[in-house]
């Protein structure tokens, strides 16, 4: 999640004379330091955001200059100790295993970073209980725009201290408090300082144990946040009860581009409540309602306003227990979302015998790049409709059909799609009951130069393929020059000995410059191939992980 921003070099070229501090600061990029911590000076890439804190030679006595240089040395040493590099106006300590001592050291450095714009200390458990030491320094980093505190084990005292400090950073555009359970029940304490005209654009509160009262408060706050573009309330199962208030607030969020309500305890009635707000969200690009199992049946009479989302690019409805009537209703809506690029309908098993018309009409989505429809219990007719439609999806990059048994023995229906898919990057056919003829067909498609852009291929849990089929496949996989991941693992209950095809796989891997991961779980390698694999790892000096089932 860290962001690297370019540093400008013009300022360093316009000043004829520089102090020793400025010379040090220009060499403060962590990547320019040697292992022995010797400093190198350079005038071509000054670290401008730190340089502004350096006093001129005439403004302050030499002692202040030396003190500043000492602080900057400590700053660089602090980053190096944590394996981090200096990035312009950014302090990224995400998942660094910060200790209490590290926290104190970081707080001591904040006064020397007045131009800091991004602070990320997420996934550090020891932040919890010590946040007040940072919030007391917030006035010294008043230009802060991004604050990420995800999974920091914040305490109630931390939450209260944060709420009091937020008014000291009026330029804040992103606040991430996800995975902190003490945020739940205390949301007003944190966000009460947000006033009308707030610049906040991104608010993430994933898995914060938000209460229904928190949801009501948030609904009342949303009209104040006119710049809000991203709102993520996922995995807060109790806010479904306050959805009326949230939806009312969403009507004032005309700039919202991303709304994520994954696993929020939504019900059938929730669809109707949200539907009334959709007409006000003309700029929405991403809508995630996934993993709300009680939504099933809610789309039957309440999906009409989805059509108003003209700019929608991502729609995620996986694991929503969609009924046949839901599918019928969505058939009238989804094909009209002409800008849709990603559609996830996976894990809705009742789609199996009712989605033929919906899948047929997906051909009217020319921009569709990702179609995820795994574990939908597709039947022969629905798979045939999907195969006929997929030929028209020329922009498709991700195609996931895993856990649909009807694909087995019928992969030939996708032959034209596989030949015409010039953009396909990810193909997943896990647990599709594929047979030897299917994998031989796939090998022939690869051999003729198709699927050349494929980066991830998942053929796992297809245990019916015989050694001859795997041999044919491994002999031709070498043509997938951009392949990064390949998975041919067996089911958890099945163990098999590798055949001679493993040697063909090793020969193929030599010719695949980008591959890093080969999944072979529960395939047992012959003892004779153990040394061969070890020699391959040593000779090729490439980081390729063979995840196999061990040796005989």
ZIKA-V285821 format. One record per backbone hydrogen bond with DSSP energy under -1.0 kcal/mol. CO is the residue of the C=O (numbers start at 1). NH is the residue of the N-H. E is the energy in kcal/mol with one decimal. If there is no record, write none. Layout:
BEGIN
co:nh:e
CO:NH:E
CO:NH:E
END
This chain:
BEGIN
co:nh:e
10:13:-1.1
19:23:-2.0
20:24:-1.8
21:25:-2.8
22:26:-2.2
25:28:-1.8
29:32:-1.8
30:33:-1.5
34:37:-1.9
38:34:-1.1
46:48:-1.5
47:50:-1.1
47:51:-2.4
48:52:-1.7
50:53:-1.9
51:54:-1.9
56:60:-1.3
61:65:-1.3
62:66:-2.6
63:67:-2.2
64:68:-2.3
65:69:-2.3
66:70:-2.4
67:71:-2.0
68:72:-2.4
69:73:-2.2
70:74:-2.0
71:75:-2.1
72:76:-2.3
73:77:-2.5
74:78:-2.5
75:79:-2.1
76:80:-2.7
77:81:-2.3
78:82:-1.1
79:84:-2.9
80:83:-1.4
87:90:-2.3
89:117:-2.3
89:118:-1.5
91:120:-2.4
93:96:-1.1
99:103:-2.2
100:104:-1.9
101:105:-2.1
102:106:-2.6
103:107:-2.5
104:108:-1.9
106:110:-1.0
109:112:-1.9
110:113:-2.3
113:116:-1.6
117:145:-2.8
117:146:-2.4
118:91:-2.9
119:148:-2.5
120:93:-3.3
122:95:-2.9
124:127:-1.6
125:128:-1.2
127:130:-2.4
130:133:-1.5
131:134:-1.3
131:135:-2.6
132:136:-1.9
134:137:-2.0
135:138:-1.3
137:140:-2.0
138:141:-1.5
141:144:-1.8
145:173:-3.2
145:174:-2.1
146:119:-2.6
147:176:-2.2
148:121:-2.2
150:123:-3.3
152:128:-1.1
155:159:-2.4
156:160:-2.2
157:161:-2.4
158:162:-2.5
159:163:-2.1
160:164:-1.7
161:165:-1.3
162:166:-1.6
165:168:-2.2
166:169:-1.6
169:172:-1.6
173:201:-3.0
173:202:-2.4
174:147:-2.3
175:204:-2.3
176:149:-3.3
178:151:-2.8
180:183:-1.7
181:184:-1.1
183:186:-2.1
186:190:-1.1
187:191:-2.5
188:192:-1.3
191:194:-1.6
195:198:-1.7
201:229:-3.3
201:230:-2.5
202:175:-2.5
203:232:-2.2
204:177:-2.4
206:179:-3.6
208:184:-1.2
211:215:-2.0
212:216:-2.1
213:217:-2.4
214:218:-2.6
215:219:-2.3
216:220:-1.6
217:221:-1.6
218:222:-2.2
221:224:-2.4
222:225:-1.4
224:197:-1.1
224:226:-1.2
225:228:-1.5
229:257:-2.9
229:258:-2.5
230:203:-2.6
231:260:-2.3
232:205:-3.0
234:207:-2.6
236:239:-1.4
239:242:-1.6
240:243:-1.3
242:246:-1.9
243:247:-3.3
244:248:-1.9
245:249:-2.0
246:250:-2.2
247:251:-1.0
249:252:-1.8
250:253:-1.8
253:256:-1.7
257:285:-3.1
257:286:-2.3
258:231:-2.4
259:288:-2.2
260:233:-2.5
262:235:-3.4
269:273:-1.9
270:274:-2.8
271:275:-2.5
272:276:-1.3
274:277:-1.4
274:278:-1.5
277:280:-1.9
278:281:-1.9
281:284:-1.7
285:313:-3.1
285:314:-2.3
286:259:-2.5
287:316:-2.3
288:261:-3.2
290:263:-2.5
292:295:-2.1
295:298:-3.0
303:306:-1.3
304:307:-1.5
305:308:-1.6
306:309:-1.8
308:310:-2.1
309:312:-1.7
313:341:-3.0
313:342:-2.6
314:287:-2.5
315:344:-2.1
316:289:-2.3
318:291:-2.7
323:327:-2.4
324:328:-2.0
325:329:-2.2
326:330:-2.8
327:331:-1.7
329:332:-1.1
330:334:-2.5
333:336:-2.0
334:337:-1.9
336:338:-1.8
337:340:-2.2
341:369:-3.1
341:370:-2.4
342:315:-2.4
343:372:-2.5
344:317:-2.8
346:319:-2.3
348:351:-1.8
349:352:-1.2
351:354:-1.6
351:355:-1.4
352:379:-1.4
355:359:-2.9
356:360:-1.9
357:361:-1.7
361:364:-1.7
362:365:-1.8
365:368:-1.7
369:397:-3.7
369:398:-2.6
370:343:-2.5
371:400:-2.3
372:345:-2.5
374:347:-2.3
379:383:-2.7
380:384:-2.1
381:385:-2.1
382:386:-2.2
383:387:-2.7
384:388:-2.2
385:389:-1.8
386:390:-2.7
389:392:-2.1
390:393:-1.3
392:394:-1.4
393:396:-1.5
397:425:-2.9
397:426:-2.8
398:371:-2.7
399:428:-2.3
400:373:-2.4
402:375:-2.5
404:407:-1.8
405:408:-1.2
407:410:-2.4
410:413:-2.2
411:414:-2.0
412:415:-1.4
414:418:-2.8
415:419:-1.8
416:420:-2.1
417:421:-1.7
420:422:-1.9
425:455:-3.3
425:456:-2.2
426:399:-2.5
427:458:-2.3
428:401:-2.5
430:403:-3.0
432:408:-1.3
435:439:-1.6
436:440:-2.1
437:441:-2.0
438:442:-2.2
439:443:-2.1
440:444:-2.0
441:445:-1.9
442:446:-2.2
443:447:-2.4
444:448:-1.5
445:450:-1.7
446:449:-1.8
451:454:-1.5
455:484:-3.2
455:485:-2.2
456:427:-2.4
457:487:-2.1
458:429:-3.1
460:431:-2.5
462:465:-1.0
466:470:-1.9
467:471:-2.5
468:472:-2.1
469:473:-2.2
470:474:-2.9
471:475:-1.9
473:476:-1.1
473:477:-1.4
476:479:-1.9
477:480:-2.0
479:481:-1.6
480:483:-1.9
484:516:-2.7
484:517:-1.9
485:457:-2.1
486:519:-3.2
487:459:-3.0
489:461:-3.0
491:494:-1.9
496:524:-3.4
499:502:-1.6
500:503:-1.1
501:505:-2.0
502:506:-2.3
503:507:-2.2
504:508:-2.1
505:509:-2.5
506:510:-1.3
508:511:-1.4
509:512:-1.8
516:545:-2.8
517:486:-2.2
518:547:-2.6
519:488:-3.2
520:523:-2.2
521:490:-2.6
522:496:-1.9
523:549:-2.3
524:498:-2.9
525:552:-2.2
526:529:-1.9
527:530:-1.1
529:533:-2.4
530:534:-2.2
531:535:-2.7
532:536:-1.9
533:537:-2.3
534:538:-2.0
535:539:-3.2
536:540:-2.2
542:544:-1.6
545:518:-2.8
546:548:-1.3
547:520:-2.7
550:525:-2.8
END
